[in-house]
Amino acid sequence: MPFATILDDELIEAHTRAGFWVDRTITDHLDEVAAATPDKTAFVDSRRSVTYAQLKHEVDRCALGLLELGVRPGDVVSFQLPNWIEWIVVHYAASRIGAISNPLIPIYREREVGFMVGLARSKVIVVPESFRGFGHAAMAERLRPQWPDLDHVLVVGSTWDSFAATPWEERRDPAELAALRPDPNDVTLLIFTSGTTGEPKGVMHTHNTAIAANNPLPERLGITADSVFHMASTLAHLTGFLYGARLPVQNGATCVLQDTWDARRFVELVAEHGITYTSAATPFLHDLLSAPNLAGHDLSSLRRFCCMGAPIPRALVREARRKLPGMVVLGGWGQTEDALVTLGIPGDPDEKVIDTDGYPWPGMRIRVVDADGTELPPDTEGRLQVTGPFLFVGYAERLEMTRASFDGEWFDTGDLATIDADGYLRIAGRTKDVIIRGGENIPVAYVENVLYEHPDVDEVAVVAVPDPRLQERACACLVLKPGAPGLDLEKLRAFLAEKGVAKQYWPERVEVLDQLPRTASGKIQKFQLRARVGGRR
């Protein structure tokens, strides 16, 4: 049964008439580029590279194979793969036949993966045998009894290899693929974002919303078919998905994938491949500028470094200008629900680069409102709302939650912000209880709910503490039950590992307190906790 969405004919007509939804799919772009430049390198990863002709062949063969496995339009295909070419192949193959891609971040573990694949009712999941010392295939088999809808587990390094090598075109008519081209207003992506209500939310995008989100970038950033992209953020995050897996193909360009971030290796890749553009969280820029081999390599090709998800410190901008004078650093803001809403403009003065989160994309509108929903004047802080053609079409199986997130056409982002007289956005804080660690969200309510399961914990509040590199880290403030033994960071992490919580969600500090500060009504005063623990080390 298809997922319910908030998409309607009026919205389709409006964005189509305005020229933002162009009724294209990502495989339309792949077919055109493969026909025009078949021998051009499409993707390079740590293990191999493919030309556009080779990529199209692998995608079509995989699409036929998925059909043979029983996958049909509207079914969900999950894949928890590193930044490998297999990730690209699975996603494009699912798109080819109208199936829904459900990419899963590789560091997710039992708790997250079990919930996400179960909610998605996935028919197939593709995983590596292991990655960075963790057995993904073994985890999938442990979880399989929880997934009654799952028909197949394909393992890269084992069963996937024979599946991908099987000449499915000899068993099925390749003409099936053209006949299955999806309606561009169908859901093509189910991607989970950190939840603030105790569970992750499955954000749904259509072919039109995903294509539209990338279409303005070439004009603003000078992207052409000669650009060479780089992506080290996981492709299962919307940043990696849009600007690593899709933007290169939409422009007929080459993309270099990094499956494990290492600044020294990135420096080598820039020099080797002539990388011109990368998108990443701000700590990646910090690491690049601190790389010990930076001065020994030619990085003159690198023209754009787009920092997503966290402010850019003034000192970092100045250091980048000094060490890499040909590179422009730009800040941007967006969410899984609304893609990239704002981004700096090359040539912006320093105060715009450093003190704002950029200027809206064509078609995307932003406003700040007060508690009653009244729009506020420039430079006045309020709740940030956005609307436009990049917006998602709903949370999977959470239609009422979706509707509650909108005020008419305006999506309530959960962020506090100001908009200056020139239209530039500045994120001031968050109304939602989320910690942003190096551009990645830590869902506080979710982590707290798990910690409450610890037999020695009476009360818990997870708060952000400042960090010079990552901007924020998570600190667990605990009140223990009477008579409970001490609970240190090592023991807490062992408990979270046992519960199957992804490592990036684990608190990095623990403070055991006699009591938590509360309001007269009993609500925990997290601002007091942040002030109390923020200066401790």
N, C-alpha and C positions, 0 to 999 in steps of 0.2 A: 504494500500500500504506500503511495507517495507521501512524502512529508508535507504537512500543511504549511503554507507560507502566507505572507501578507501581500504578495504580488497580485495586482489586479490590472484589468485592461486600461484603466485610466492612467496608471503609472507607466505602463508599457508605452502607451501612445505619447505621453508627455516627453519621456526621455528619448524616444525614437524620433519624434518630430524635432526635438532640439538638437539632434545629431550626436548625442552621447552614446546611445545604444545603436550599434551598427550591424547587429544581427550576424556577428562573426563568432566562430569558435576557434580555439587555439590550434586545432588540427587543420583548419582552413589556412592559417598562417604557415604551419609546417609544410603542407602540400605545396604552397606557392614557393617557399624558399627552397625546398628540395628540388623542385622543377627548375628554378632559375639558377641556383648555385649548388648543384649536387655534391661537388667535391670540397666545398668549404667546410672547415671544422665547425661543428655545432657545439659540442661539449667536450671538456677535458676534465677527468677526475684523477684521483691518486692511482688508479689502476689501468685506465685506458682512455682512448678518445674515439669519437665517432664523427663522421661527416654528416651533412644533412641527408644525403641519400641513404646512408647506413641507418641513421636514426629513424627515418620514415619506414624503412624495411623492418626494423626491429619493432616499431610501434604497431605496424599493421599485423605482423605475425603474432604479437602478444594479444592484440585485439581479437583476432580470430581464435586464439587459444582460450581467452576468457569466455568467448561465446561457447566454445566446446565444453567448458567447465560448467556451463549453465548460467553464466552472468547475463542479465538482460537489462535493457534501458531502465533506469531508476533504481537498480540494485546498487549497493555500496561495496566498494573495494577498498579495504584498509591496507596501509603499508607503513611499516615502521622501519624505514631504511635510512642509512646515513646519506650524505651528499654524494651519491654515486649515480652513474648514468642509468642504472636500473630504476632508480626513483623516477627519473624523467620518463622512461619507457612505460612504466606502469601507469603513471598519471595520464600521459597522452593516449595510451591504449584505452583506458577507461573512458576518457573524454570522447574518443572516436566512436564508441558504441552507445553513448548516452548513459553510461553508468556514472555513479557519483564517487569522486575521489575523497578518501578520508585519510590524509597523511597524519602520522603520529610521530611526535618528537622522540628521537632515539633514547633519550634519558628517562622517558616515562617507564614506570614499572607496573607491577601487578594491579595496584589499586586504580591507577589512572587508565591503563590499557583495558583492564577488565570492564570498567564502567563505560568507556568510550565505544569500544567495539560492540558491547551489548546494546547500548542505546541506538547505535547506528544500524543494528541488525545486519551486519556485514555478511556477505556471501563468501568472500575470499580475503585472506590476509597474507601479505608478503613480508617476510622478515629476514634478516641476516642470520646465519648460523650463530655468529657471535660478533660483537663489536665492542672494542675497548674493554675486553675482558669479561663482558657480560653475555650470558647465553640467552639470546632472544628466542631462538627456536624452542628451547626447553621451557621458557616462560609461556609461550603461546600454547604449547601442549598442556601445561598445567592449567591454563585458563580455559581451554577448549570446552570442558563440560559446562561452563557458564554461558556458552554461546550457542543456543539451539539452532540459530539461523545460519551458522557458519558451515560451509560445505568443504572448504579446502584451506590448508595451510601450505604455502609455498615458501621454501627456504633457499635464499641465495647462498650458494655453496653446496647445495644438495638438490632438492626436488625442483627448485626454480630453474636450475641449469638445464635439466632435460626438458622441462616445459618450454623454456625460451628457445631451445635448439630444435624442437619438433617442427617440421614443415607443415604447420597447420593450413597453409594455403593449398596444400595437396588434398586435404580432407574436407575443407569448407570452401565455398565460392567466395573469393575476395570481393565480388560485387555486393555481398551483404553489407560491407562496411559503408559504402556510399548510401545505401538505402537506410542505414541506421543513423545518419547524421542527425544529431539532436536539434530540437528547437532551441535557439539561443537564449530563450527565457526559461529553459529548464534548469533545475538545480544541478550544478556540476561539482561543487565543492562543499564538503562538510568538514570544517576545521574547528577544533576545540580551543576555547580561550579559558583562562583561569577564572573560576567562579568565585563570587563573593558570598554565595548563599550555601556553601558547603559542597557544591558539585561543579564540575566544569560545564560550560555551555557550548553546545554544538552550533556554530555559526554557519549559515547556509548562504552561498553565493551562486549566482547564475553565470552562464557563459558571458552574458552581456555586462554584468557588473564587474566581472574580473577583467575582461578586455578593456572596458572603459577606464578602469583605474590606472592602466598603463599608457593609454593613448596620449596624455598630455606631456609625458616625460621627454620625448625627443626634442620638442620645441624649446622647452625651458632649460634642458640640460645639454643640448647640443649632441644628442645621441644619433648615430647613423649606423649603417651596416658595417662600417669599419671600426666601430667601437668594440672593445674587448672587455667583457664584464667579468666580475669576480664575485663569488658568494661563499662565505664561510659560516654565516648564520644558517641554522638548519632550514632546509627547504620546507619543512613541516610547520614553520612559523610563517605568518603572512608576508613578512619582509622577504624571507628566502623564496617563498612561493612566487610572489609577484616579480621580484627583481633578479632572481636567480633562475627559476624554472621557466618563466614565461616571457619576461621582457626581451631577452636575447632573441627568441624565436619571432616575436612580434616585429623585430627590427632586422631579422636576417643576420644577426651578429654571432660572435663566439663568446662562450662563457666558460670560465675556469672555476671548477668546484673544489672546495677544500672541505674534507670531511671532519677534520679536527683542527681547530684554530691554533696556529702557531705563527707568531709574528715574524720570526726568522724565515720560515718557509714562505710566508706571504711576500716578503721582500724578494726572495728568489723567484717566485712566480711572476711578480710584476716585471722583473728584468727579463725573464725568459720568454714571456708571452706578450709583453707590451700592454699589460692591463691598463685600461683607461678609467674605469668606473667601478666603485664598490659601494655597497650599502651595508651598514653594520651598526651595532650599538656603540655608544661613545667610548666604552672601555677598549674596544678594538683600535680606535684611533690612538688612545694612550699607549697601547702596547706597540703599535707600529712606530710611533715616534721614539719609543724606548728600545727598539730592536738593536742589538749590538752590531748587526751587520748592515745597518741602514746606510752608512757612509760609503760602504764598499760596493754598492750596486747602483746601477742607473735606473732611477725611478721617474725619469722625466716624462714617461708616457702617462702617468697617473694624474688625471685632470680633475676628477670629482670624488670626494669622500662624503657620502651622505650619512649623517648620524641620526639614527632613529631611536626613539624611546627614552632618551634621557638628555638633560641639558648639556651644553658644551661649555666647559669652564673657559673663562677668558684666557687663562695662561696657556691652555691647550691650543686655542686658535692661534695665539702668537707664536707658540713653538712650531706649529705646523707651517706657518708662513715662513718661518726662519729656515727650517730644515727642508721643506718641500715647497719652494716658492711657486712652482707651477701648478700646485694642487689647490683647488677651491674646496673649503669645508662648508657644508650646508647642514642646517638642522631641520628636522621635519617632525610632524606629529600625525599619528593616525591610530586606529585600533583594528582589531580583527573584524569588527562589525562595519567599519567604514573605510578600510584600506588607508591610503595616504591622503589626508585632508589638507594639510598645509606643508609647504617646503620653502626654504629660502630661495632667493633668486641670485644667480651669479652676478656679482657686482654690488650686492647689498653692502651698505656701510656696516662697520663692525658692531654698532649698537643693535642692528637688526639681527646679525648672525648670532651674537652672544646672548642678547636679552630677549629674543623672541623665538617662537617655534615655527616661524615661516608664514608665508602668505597662501591663501586658499588656491586650490586648483580650479581651473575652469569648470563651472557646473556645480562645484561644491560651495555651499553657503554655511556660514557659521554665525552664531549669535550667543550672547550671554543674557540670562534672564534671572530675575529675583525669585523668591520662594513662591510668588503668585503667578509666575510665568510671564511677567511683564519684561519686555526687552529693555536692557540697560544701556546708557550712553557709553561712549568710548572711555577706556581706562577705568571702568568700574567693574569690580570683581563680582562674578555671579556664576550660575550653573551654565556650563557649556553645552550647547545643542548644535547639531549639524543636520543638514539635509542635502540631497543630491544623488547623482546617478551611480555612485560607488557604494551606496548603502546596501547592507545585507538584506535578505528577504525573510529572515526569521531564525529563531532558535529551534533546532530540531526537537520535536515532541514537547515544545514549550510555547505553544501559541499564545496563551494568556500572558506569559512572561514577556513575550515579544511585544504584544500590544501595550502592556504596561510601561514599556521602555520608550514609548513615543508620546509626544504631545502634538497631535495632528500629524503633519509631515515631518516634524522635527524629532530626531533621535536624541534622547538625553544620555550624554556620554558618561555621566558620573564624575566628571572632572570640574574643578573650579578654574576659571580663567578670566583674563581681560583681553580686550581687543583694542588696539590703539587706533588713533585717528586715521592712520594709513591702511588699516585693515589687517595688520599683523597680529597673530595670536601669541599669547603668553600663558602657558599653563601655570596656575598658581598653586594647585594642590588637588586632592582627590576627595570627592564625597564618598566614593566607594572605598571599602577597607582593603586596599591592595598595596603591597610593598613592591617597588620596582627596583630590582637588583640588576644593574648593568643592562637595562632595557627589557628585561624579562619580568613578567608579573609573578609574584608569589601570592597565591590566593589565601589570605589570612584566615578567613572563616573555615576554610577546608582544613588547613593545618591545625587550627585550634580544635576542631572537632575530633581529629585523630588523637591529639594530645590529651583530650579529656578521657580517652579510653585507657590511658595509663592508670594502673591501680593505685598509684601513690599521689596522683595529681588531683587536687581539690578545685583549684581555679587556674585559669591560664589566659594570658593575653599576649599575642605576638605583635610586636611593634617594630618600626624601622629605626635603625640607628645610622647616622651618617658615615659614609666611607669615601675616602678621597678618590678611589679609582672607580668603584661601582656605584657611587652615589648613595646607595642604601644597602644595608644588610639586615637580616631578620634576627631579632632577639626575643627569646621566649621568657616571659615573666611568669613565674609559677608560684602558687601557694600550695604547699603540700598538705596532705591529710595528717591529722594528729598521729604521732608515733611513726610516721614514714621515715625511712632512711634518706640520706641525702641523694639528690638526683643531679648529676653533672652532665656536661655536654656529651661526653662519650656514651653514657648510658642512654641519654635521650635519643641520640642518633641510632643506637642499636635497636631501640624500640621502634623508631620510624622505619628502619630498614626491614624489621620483622613484619611491619604492617604493610609493606610494599609501597611506601610513599617515595616518589621520585626524589633523588638526591638534591636537586636544585631547590627543592622546597624546604629542606631541613634548616632549622635555625642555626645560626653560626655563633650565637651566644646564649647563655642561660643565666638568668637572675632569679634566685629563690628569695621571695619576699614574705613578710609576715601577713600582709594583706595587700589587696589592690585598691588604689584610690577610686572612689565612686562618687557619683552625684547623689543628691538627696533621694532621687528616685531609684538608685541602685545601679545606674549605668556606669560601666568602667570608664574612667577618664584617661583615655590613651594619651592625650596630650601631656598629662602629668607624668605618665610612665616614660614617654619619649624624652622629656626634660630630665627625668631622674637618671635614666640609664645612658643618655646620649653622650655624656662626658666621661663615662667609665671605660676602662680598657682592661 
